[in-house]
Amino acid sequence: MSTCEDEHSSAGTLFKRFMATQRHQNSTMQQLLQRQQGSTLPLTLPQPEVPTFGGHPIEYWGFIRAFENLIESKTTSESARLYYLVQYTSSKVQELVSRCLSMKAEEGYQETQVC
């Protein structure tokens, strides 16, 4: 092989490596962009709210699902969960839940599950 052919072959190999690197960088950049879009989407959505539960049976399951998803899943502290229950209840339900505040947090929160 002549020197010219060696240089041409070497340039071709370098070009192929460059193109492979470029494709890899493009793929990585697309993945990063998708992750960023996925993580910023929740910031643009309205924040869901836990409705206040006053004891109406029709509202019970909606309240429970909202409380589980928006409060219970985000805290392991039964004391905090108990205070949130007081905050998101009203009337006689709130009175019943408030009585559990005088108990140990674990017992009080468990008692609200029974009521």
KAQUIHU-V69341 format. One line per field, one symbol per residue. phi: phi as a letter, one per 40 degrees, with the letter a starting at -180 (. if undefined). Layout:
# KAQUIHU-V69341
phi=???
This chain:
# KAQUIHU-V69341
phi=.cccccccccccccccccccccccccccccccccccccccdcccccccbcccbbhcdccdcccdccccccbdcbaccccccccccccbbafcccccccccccccdcccccccccd
